[in-house]
């Protein structure tokens, strides 16, 4: 099975470099336009996070194609950091502690990285079971940057660390899923989806 992990298009919060997790922001106009610069692969099934920015991205890059929302694929709950930029948080001792931990501490009032990772992996596994029942050989996940990083850290071979798998909006990874006997491990490559000529 070939799997495409695609990060949603840009939102206003992305442009302003804010922590946008549980806030259900739509795509901004610049985000929609940027998605049109790429050629996305044809797939048999599309799965998305239930958040507007992901569903709108799926509708933009796969017009007319049905998609299935998987609740567990939503973005992290950034808690007290939600909606803020790193500059706004620079004097917050909780933020400094989170930075010093390498992002491993739970967000104050939000989720821990482990909680998010476990949730995202459940969501991916749920979607893969659905795709297997349908005998799909090429599927796309239109999700969040954090979701992609969690999935890649778990399954990608060669292995990497969470922050090694950051991607820009509208970009992502293509993975080749190996057999279940190999615990769903995947070889992969980063993918800019063949940017169209301007």
C-alpha positions in Angstrom: 0.0 0.0 0.0 1.3 3.5 -0.9 0.4 6.2 1.7 0.6 9.9 1.2 0.8 12.1 4.3 -0.2 15.6 3.4 -0.1 18.6 5.7 -3.1 20.9 5.3 -2.8 24.3 3.6 -2.0 27.5 5.4 -4.3 29.3 7.8 -4.1 32.8 9.2 -2.6 31.4 12.3 0.1 29.6 10.3 1.0 32.9 8.5 1.3 34.6 11.9 3.4 31.6 13.3 0.9 30.9 16.1 0.3 27.7 17.9 -2.9 26.5 16.4 -4.2 23.2 17.6 -7.7 22.9 18.8 -8.7 26.2 17.2 -10.8 25.2 14.2 -9.4 27.7 11.7 -10.3 27.5 8.0 -7.7 27.9 5.2 -6.8 31.4 4.3 -7.0 32.5 0.7 -3.2 32.4 0.4 -3.4 28.8 1.7 -5.9 27.8 -0.9 -4.0 29.4 -3.7 -0.7 27.8 -2.7 -2.3 24.3 -2.8 -3.1 24.9 -6.5 0.6 25.1 -7.3 1.1 21.4 -6.6 0.1 18.2 -8.4 -1.2 15.7 -5.9 -1.3 12.0 -6.7 -4.5 10.2 -7.6 -5.6 8.0 -4.7 -8.5 5.6 -4.1 -9.3 6.8 -0.6 -8.8 10.0 1.4 -8.8 10.3 5.2 -8.7 13.6 7.0 -8.6 15.2 10.5 -12.1 16.5 11.4 -10.8 20.1 11.5 -11.8 22.6 8.8 -8.3 23.3 7.6 -7.8 19.6 6.7 -11.3 19.0 5.2 -11.0 22.2 3.1 -7.5 21.1 1.9 -8.9 17.7 0.9 -11.8 19.3 -1.0 -9.3 21.6 -2.8 -6.7 19.0 -3.8 -9.2 16.1 -4.4 -12.3 17.9 -5.7 -15.4 15.8 -5.8 -13.7 12.9 -4.1 -15.3 11.5 -0.9 -13.2 11.6 2.2 -13.5 10.1 5.7 -12.8 12.0 8.9 -11.0 10.2 11.6 -11.4 12.0 15.0 -8.1 10.8 16.4 -6.1 12.5 13.6 -6.8 16.1 14.9 -4.0 18.4 15.9 -2.5 18.7 19.4 -4.3 20.6 22.1 -1.7 23.3 22.9 -3.6 24.3 26.1 -2.3 27.6 27.5 -0.1 28.2 24.4 -3.0 28.0 22.0 -3.3 31.0 19.7 0.0 32.5 20.8 3.3 33.0 19.0 6.7 32.0 20.5 7.5 35.7 20.9 4.3 36.3 23.0 5.3 33.3 25.1 9.0 34.1 25.5 8.6 35.4 29.1 6.3 32.6 30.3 8.2 30.2 32.7 5.9 27.4 31.6 6.9 27.9 28.0 10.6 28.0 28.8 10.2 24.7 30.8 8.5 23.2 27.8 11.2 24.4 25.4 13.9 23.1 27.8 12.3 19.7 27.9 12.6 19.4 24.1 8.8 19.6 23.8 8.3 16.4 25.9 6.4 18.1 28.8 2.6 18.3 28.4 1.2 21.6 27.3 -0.2 23.4 30.3 -3.9 22.6 30.3 -3.4 20.6 27.1 -2.1 17.3 25.9 1.3 15.6 26.3 3.2 14.4 23.3 2.6 10.8 24.3 -1.2 11.4 24.5 -1.1 12.9 21.0 1.1 10.2 19.6 -1.0 7.4 21.0 -4.2 9.1 19.7 -2.7 9.7 16.2 -1.4 6.1 15.9 -4.9 4.8 16.8 -6.4 7.0 14.1 -3.9 5.8 11.5 -4.4 2.2 12.4 -8.2 2.6 12.2 -8.0 4.2 8.7 -5.6 1.5 7.5 -8.0 -1.2 8.5 -10.8 0.5 6.6 -8.5 0.9 3.5 -7.5 -2.8 3.7 -11.1 -3.9 3.7 -11.6 -1.8 0.6 -8.5 -3.3 -1.0 -7.1 0.2 -1.6 -3.6 0.4 -2.8 -3.1 4.2 -2.7 -4.5 6.4 0.1 -4.0 9.9 1.3 -4.1 11.4 4.8 -4.8 15.1 4.9 -3.7 16.0 8.4 -1.6 18.3 10.6 2.1 18.7 10.9 2.1 17.2 14.4 0.1 14.2 13.2 2.6 13.6 10.4 5.6 13.9 12.8 4.0 11.4 15.2 3.2 8.8 12.5 6.7 9.2 10.9 8.5 8.8 14.2 6.6 5.6 14.9 6.7 3.9 11.4 9.4 5.4 9.1 12.4 3.4 8.2 15.2 4.5 8.4 14.1 5.8 11.8 14.2 9.4 12.8 13.2 11.7 15.7 9.9 13.6 16.0 11.3 17.0 14.8 13.2 15.4 11.9 9.8 15.0 10.1 8.6 18.6 10.0 7.0 19.6 6.7 5.6 22.8 5.1 1.9 23.4 4.5 0.7 21.4 1.5 3.7 19.1 1.5 4.4 15.8 3.1 5.7 12.2 2.7 5.0 9.2 0.5 5.4 5.9 2.3 5.4 2.3 1.1 3.7 0.2 3.7 5.3 -3.2 4.3 3.5 -6.3 5.5 1.8 -6.5 8.9 4.4 -9.0 10.0 6.9 -6.1 10.0 4.6 -4.0 12.3 3.5 -1.6 9.5 7.0 -0.2 9.1 7.4 1.9 6.0 10.2 3.2 3.8 9.6 6.7 2.8 10.6 9.9 1.0 9.8 13.5 1.5 7.5 14.8 -1.1 6.8 18.3 -2.5 4.2 16.9 -4.9 5.9 18.1 -8.0 5.3 21.8 -7.8 3.6 23.1 -11.0 5.4 25.5 -13.3 4.1 29.1 -12.7 
